[in-house]
């Protein structure tokens, strides 16, 4: 990735803290420390946008959408027996036990 030089103004303590990380060999130099800090902050902010959008969802509505159509059709599906799902209840078994239990 191409790099660009940028001049910035920082509080006096910030370069001291960055230099401390460089002296302890946490980062090879100031530039790398600042690049890493900015990249991590940007990633956190981007992830925060996703979390904010997810918070707008109605969990009950999303659950009903996820379970829509699992009733009669699920009983005819073959049971999946993958190693990744060992010990978990299959969709077919869950739908069957839900029908047997009756409406909640």
Secondary structure, 3 states (H helix, E strand, C coil): CCCCCCCCCCCHHHHHHHHHHHHCCCCCCHHHHHHHHHHHHHHHHHHHHHHHHHHCCCHHHHHHHHHCCCHHHHHCCCCCCCHHHCCCCCHHHHHHHHHHHCCC
